[in-house]
Amino acid sequence: MNNLLPLIRNECIKILKKKRFYVILLILAVLVPMFTYAQMRIAERSQDKFNSDWRLEVQQRITDNQNSLSSDRIPEEWKSYRRIFVQQLQYYLDHDVNPNEPSGVTFTREFLDNSVTLFIPLLIMAVASDLVSGERTTGTIKMLLTRPVKRWRVLFSKMTALIMFVSLIVLSTFLVSYLISGLAFGYRGFNVPVFTGFQIGGDTVNMSAVHAVPQWKYILMQCGLIWFVSVVVALLAFMVSVLVRSTAASIVVMMATLIAGTILTNMASAWTTAKYLFMVNLGLTGYLAGTPAPIEGMTLPFSMAVLGTWGVISVIISFTVFTKRDILN
């Protein structure tokens, strides 16, 4: 352990020197105010239209979704989603809880929900995709491996540093979102009740397990799932970095995979085998909110098991290749 700590510290310093983490913070600092402003304008427009009565707004959304079900132009998959959405909105209305009460906490919760499948993985990829391939491109990996340190220790230190920065990125995303959006919506809202536990079967929602949790507890569960997704994506990007010699190729491979996964998630309902692909299982926070799974039958334990399996396999491949391959030539 004493031999690993200096290696981990050295890897953390190298990541910081690349300044990519600071770029990630800059991206968050630029994009979050844009999203906050857009959300603020939407909230202002809704208040003007419904005279600040959230119940009228929710009732109108229920009516609009119900009316759209009679249209032949809407695919059956979208109709199924809208039927589920109507039942959930009606549950909030019956229990006199505003599902979108404007606050910095609510904005942060929705921002994290929308970021888990693509935005946050792309931020993670910026750090993870060149940890090994970048050093092979510059040649510094040869100098590192000529030292009397076992290869698995070198790779383990890189992976540990990566997981530390993954945790830091997830935490930074939450803090930046909350602090900036709070300027517009206020910093209250941690104790606002949020319903979770919707069990979806076909076009119906089983409400028997639904229960209210304070928003702070919901966000804590949400961040835990996002961290798990981020670690798996980081380990996969780390594996690609070990397998591919070029940093550019490593980044392109992961970026193409993530974007393809976003497209596939919207088209995978008829391809049941796709549920074993890691990209289709990234939206873990949707299970908390009661969002229909991309493929019927998928559950939170199933998706976590699939992601966990992909993560373990990527670690095994990374260590096997790194310790066996002739990297010095």
C-alpha positions in Angstrom: 0.0 0.0 0.0 2.9 2.4 0.8 4.2 1.8 -2.7 0.8 2.6 -4.3 0.2 5.9 -2.6 3.0 7.8 -4.3 1.9 6.3 -7.7 -1.7 7.4 -7.1 -0.6 10.9 -6.0 1.6 11.1 -9.2 -1.4 10.1 -11.4 -3.6 12.7 -9.8 -1.0 15.4 -10.4 -0.7 14.4 -14.0 -4.5 14.6 -14.5 -4.5 18.1 -13.0 -1.6 19.2 -15.1 -3.5 18.3 -18.3 -6.1 20.8 -17.1 -9.0 18.8 -18.5 -10.7 18.8 -15.1 -10.7 22.6 -15.1 -12.1 22.5 -18.6 -15.0 20.3 -17.3 -15.7 22.9 -14.6 -15.6 25.6 -17.3 -18.1 23.7 -19.4 -20.4 23.3 -16.5 -20.0 27.0 -15.6 -21.0 28.0 -19.1 -23.8 25.5 -19.9 -25.7 25.4 -16.5 -26.5 29.2 -16.7 -27.9 28.7 -20.2 -30.1 25.8 -19.0 -31.1 27.8 -16.0 -32.2 30.8 -18.1 -34.2 28.5 -20.4 -35.9 26.9 -17.5 -36.6 30.3 -15.9 -38.3 31.5 -19.1 -40.4 28.4 -19.3 -41.5 28.8 -15.6 -42.4 32.5 -16.2 -44.4 31.6 -19.3 -46.3 28.9 -17.3 -47.0 31.3 -14.5 -48.4 33.9 -16.8 -50.6 31.3 -18.7 -52.0 29.6 -15.6 -51.9 32.5 -13.1 -49.3 30.8 -10.9 -51.7 27.8 -10.3 -49.6 24.7 -10.7 -52.7 22.5 -10.5 -54.1 24.1 -13.6 -50.8 23.5 -15.4 -50.7 19.8 -14.4 -54.3 19.3 -15.4 -53.6 20.9 -18.8 -50.6 18.5 -19.3 -52.8 15.6 -18.5 -55.5 16.7 -20.9 -53.0 17.4 -23.7 -51.4 13.9 -23.3 -54.8 12.2 -23.2 -56.0 14.0 -26.4 -52.8 13.0 -28.2 -53.6 9.3 -27.6 -56.3 9.4 -30.3 -53.9 10.6 -33.0 -52.8 8.0 -35.6 -49.6 9.9 -36.3 -48.1 9.1 -32.9 -46.2 5.8 -32.6 -47.6 3.2 -30.2 -44.4 3.3 -28.1 -44.9 7.1 -27.5 -48.6 6.5 -26.7 -47.5 3.9 -24.1 -45.1 6.4 -22.5 -47.8 9.1 -22.4 -50.4 6.8 -20.8 -47.8 6.1 -18.0 -47.0 9.8 -17.7 -50.7 10.7 -17.4 -51.1 8.3 -14.5 -48.1 9.7 -12.7 -49.2 13.3 -13.1 -52.7 12.3 -11.8 -51.1 10.7 -8.8 -49.2 14.0 -8.0 -52.4 16.0 -8.6 -54.5 13.7 -6.3 -51.9 14.1 -3.5 -51.6 17.9 -3.9 -47.9 17.8 -4.7 -46.4 20.1 -7.4 -44.0 17.8 -9.3 -42.1 20.7 -10.7 -42.0 23.2 -7.9 -39.4 25.8 -9.0 -36.3 25.8 -6.9 -32.6 25.2 -7.3 -32.9 21.7 -5.9 -35.7 20.8 -8.3 -33.7 22.2 -11.2 -30.6 20.2 -10.1 -32.6 17.0 -9.8 -34.0 17.4 -13.3 -30.6 18.4 -14.7 -29.0 15.3 -13.3 -31.8 13.1 -14.7 -31.2 14.5 -18.2 -27.4 14.3 -17.9 -26.8 10.7 -16.8 -27.0 9.0 -20.2 -24.8 11.3 -22.3 -23.6 14.6 -20.8 -21.9 13.3 -17.7 -20.4 10.3 -19.5 -18.9 12.7 -22.0 -17.4 14.7 -19.2 -16.0 11.5 -17.7 -14.6 10.4 -21.1 -12.6 13.6 -21.3 -10.5 12.5 -18.4 -10.5 8.7 -18.9 -9.9 8.2 -22.6 -6.2 9.0 -22.6 -4.9 7.9 -19.3 -2.8 5.2 -21.0 -3.0 5.9 -24.7 -1.9 9.5 -24.0 1.3 8.4 -22.3 2.0 5.9 -25.1 1.6 8.7 -27.6 4.1 10.9 -25.8 6.4 8.0 -24.8 6.2 8.7 -21.1 4.8 5.2 -20.4 8.2 3.7 -21.4 10.0 5.7 -18.8 7.4 4.7 -16.2 7.6 1.0 -16.9 11.4 0.9 -16.8 11.2 1.6 -13.1 11.2 -1.3 -10.6 7.4 -1.2 -10.2 5.1 -4.0 -11.3 2.9 -3.2 -14.2 -0.4 -4.0 -12.3 0.6 -1.4 -9.7 1.0 1.2 -12.4 -2.3 0.5 -13.9 -4.1 0.2 -10.5 -2.8 3.6 -9.5 -4.2 5.1 -12.8 -7.5 3.4 -12.3 -7.7 4.6 -8.6 -6.9 8.2 -9.6 -9.6 8.0 -12.3 -12.3 6.8 -9.9 -11.3 9.7 -7.6 -11.8 12.2 -10.4 -15.0 10.5 -11.4 -16.4 11.1 -7.9 -15.1 14.7 -8.1 -16.9 15.3 -11.4 -20.2 14.0 -10.2 -19.9 16.1 -7.0 -18.9 19.2 -9.1 -21.9 18.7 -11.4 -24.3 18.7 -8.5 -22.7 21.7 -6.8 -22.4 23.9 -9.9 -26.0 23.1 -10.9 -27.3 23.8 -7.5 -25.3 27.0 -6.8 -26.0 28.6 -10.2 -29.7 27.6 -10.5 -30.3 28.7 -6.9 -29.5 32.3 -8.0 -32.6 32.2 -10.2 -34.9 29.9 -8.3 -33.7 30.1 -4.7 -31.9 27.5 -2.6 -34.9 26.1 -0.9 -36.6 22.8 -1.8 -34.6 20.1 0.0 -37.6 18.9 2.0 -40.1 19.0 -0.9 -41.7 15.6 -1.2 -40.9 13.6 -4.4 -42.8 10.3 -5.2 -40.8 7.2 -6.1 -41.6 3.5 -6.4 -43.7 3.5 -9.5 -43.9 0.0 -10.9 -44.6 -0.1 -14.6 -46.1 -3.0 -16.4 -47.2 -2.4 -20.0 -49.3 0.7 -20.2 -50.3 0.7 -16.5 -48.5 1.9 -13.4 -48.8 0.0 -10.1 -49.1 2.6 -7.4 -49.0 0.3 -4.4 -45.3 0.8 -3.7 -45.3 4.5 -4.3 -44.0 6.6 -1.4 -42.9 10.1 -0.8 -39.3 10.9 0.1 -37.8 14.4 0.8 -36.0 15.8 -2.2 -32.6 15.7 -0.5 -32.9 11.9 0.0 -34.1 11.5 -3.6 -31.1 13.4 -4.9 -28.7 11.4 -2.7 -30.1 8.2 -4.3 -29.9 9.8 -7.7 -26.3 10.8 -7.2 -25.3 7.3 -6.1 -26.8 5.8 -9.3 -25.1 8.5 -11.4 -21.8 7.7 -9.7 -22.2 4.0 -10.4 -22.9 4.8 -14.1 -20.0 7.2 -14.3 -17.5 4.6 -12.8 -18.6 2.0 -15.4 -18.3 4.4 -18.3 -14.8 5.5 -16.9 -13.7 1.8 -16.7 -14.8 1.2 -20.2 -13.0 4.3 -21.5 -10.0 3.2 -19.5 -10.1 -0.2 -21.2 -10.2 1.5 -24.6 -7.3 3.7 -23.6 -5.3 0.5 -22.9 -6.3 -1.2 -26.1 -5.9 1.7 -28.5 -2.5 3.4 -29.1 -3.9 6.8 -30.2 -5.6 9.2 -27.9 -7.8 10.5 -30.7 -8.9 7.0 -31.6 -9.7 6.3 -28.0 -11.9 9.4 -27.7 -13.6 8.8 -31.0 -14.5 5.2 -30.1 -16.0 6.1 -26.8 -17.8 9.2 -28.1 -19.3 7.2 -31.0 -20.4 4.5 -28.6 -22.1 6.9 -26.2 -23.9 8.8 -29.0 -25.0 5.5 -30.7 -26.3 4.3 -27.3 -28.5 7.4 -27.0 -29.9 6.8 -30.4 -30.3 3.0 -29.8 -32.1 3.6 -26.5 -34.9 5.4 -28.4 -35.2 2.6 -30.9 -34.5 -0.6 -28.9 -38.0 -1.5 -27.8 -38.3 -4.1 -30.6 -34.8 -5.5 -30.2 -34.9 -7.2 -26.8 -31.3 -8.4 -27.0 -30.1 -4.8 -26.8 -30.9 -4.8 -23.1 -27.5 -6.5 -22.5 -25.6 -3.5 -24.1 -24.2 -1.1 -21.5 -25.4 2.0 -23.4 -29.0 1.0 -23.1 -28.7 0.7 -19.3 -27.2 4.0 -18.5 -30.4 5.7 -17.5 -30.6 4.3 -13.9 -32.2 7.4 -12.5 -35.2 6.8 -14.7 -36.2 3.9 -12.4 -36.4 6.3 -9.5 -38.7 8.7 -11.4 -40.8 5.9 -12.9 -39.8 6.5 -16.5 -40.5 3.5 -18.7 -37.5 1.4 -19.4 -36.2 1.3 -23.0 -37.1 -2.4 -23.3 -40.0 -3.9 -21.4 -38.9 -6.1 -18.5 -35.8 -4.1 -17.6 -35.5 -3.3 -13.9 -33.0 -1.4 -11.7 -31.3 -4.5 -10.4 -31.0 -5.9 -14.0 -29.5 -2.7 -15.4 -27.1 -2.5 -12.4 -26.1 -6.1 -12.9 -25.5 -5.5 -16.7 -23.4 -2.4 -16.0 -21.5 -4.1 -13.2 -20.7 -7.0 -15.5 -19.4 -4.7 -18.2 -17.3 -2.8 -15.7 -15.7 -6.0 -14.3 -15.0 -7.4 -17.8 -13.3 -4.1 -18.8 -11.1 -4.2 -15.7 -10.0 -7.8 -16.4 -9.3 -7.0 -20.1 -7.4 -3.8 -19.1 -5.1 -5.5 -16.6 -4.6 -8.6 -18.8 -3.6 -6.6 -21.9 -1.5 -4.0 -20.0 0.5 -6.7 -18.1 1.1 -9.0 -21.1 1.5 -6.6 -24.1 4.9 -5.4 -25.2 4.4 -1.7 -24.6 8.0 -0.7 -24.6 8.4 -1.3 -28.4 
